[in-house]
């Protein structure tokens, strides 16, 4: 999701240096402007936080059903970013 979001931002001429900056710029440039539905911003934010918890918090655990739902959201997110890039920047996949 990070790389897909980065691609969408880059297509608009925006580069970022961190996950936090990406989350913020994605929200400002795409979610608040209505270019991309709000649910994608929520998913990006939540899954970024969960990934960081999984990487750095030794007491974090994930349930199978939650992980499965997260993977489905990530897959949908990627399809939406591809759709956006194809529709708005004529980038084919």
N, C-alpha and C positions, 0 to 999 in steps of 0.2 A: 504494500500500500504506500510505503514511503516513496519508492521509486516511481510508482504511477503518479502520485501527487506531485513529485518533483518534475516529471515529464509535462504535466499539465501546466504547472507554473512556468517552466522553461519555455513552453510554447507561447506563453504570454510575455516572455522576456524577463522573467523574474527568477533569480537564483537565491538560494538560502544556504546557510552553513550548518544548521542543526535541525534536529527533529522538532524542537519547540518552535523554532522560527518557521518551519514548514507548516506546522499545525496552525500557527497564527496567520500566516500569509494566505494559506488555503482558505481559512475562514473569512478573512477580509475580502479577498479577491473573487471568491467563487460562491461561498455560502451566503454572505451578507448581501451580495449583489443579485442573488437568485439565479446565477448561471448554472449552479449545481444544487440539487435538493439538499435540504438541511440534514437529512438522515445520514448522508455520506460524511458530513463534517463530524457528526456525533460518533459515527463508527470509527473514523480516523483517530479522533481524540481518545475514545475509550480503549481501542485496541493498542494504541501507542502506550497508554498508561499500563495496560495489562502486560504488554511485552516487557516494559521496563521493570515491572514488579517481578515477573518471571525471571528476568536476568539478574536482578540485584537483591531481591528480598528472599532470604533463605526459607522463610516460612510460608511462601506463596505456593498454593497448589491449585490445580484446575481440574474440574470435573469433565468427563468425556463429553457429555451433552453440551456443556458450555463451549468447549473447544470446537466441537462440530459446528455449532451455530456461528462461532467466530470465523471459522474457515469459510462457511457459506457466505457470510457478510463480506469477507475479504474478496471472494470470487466475484460477487455481485459488484463490489466497489471497482475491481479491475475492469470488468465489462463496461461499467459506466464511464470510467476514465477513457477507455478506448473509444467508446461512442462519442464522447465529447471531443476528443482529438480528431476523429474522423470527420465529424460534422462541422467543427469550427475551424480546423486547421488542415483539413484534407490529408491527414496522415492515415495511411491504410495499414492494416495489420494482417 
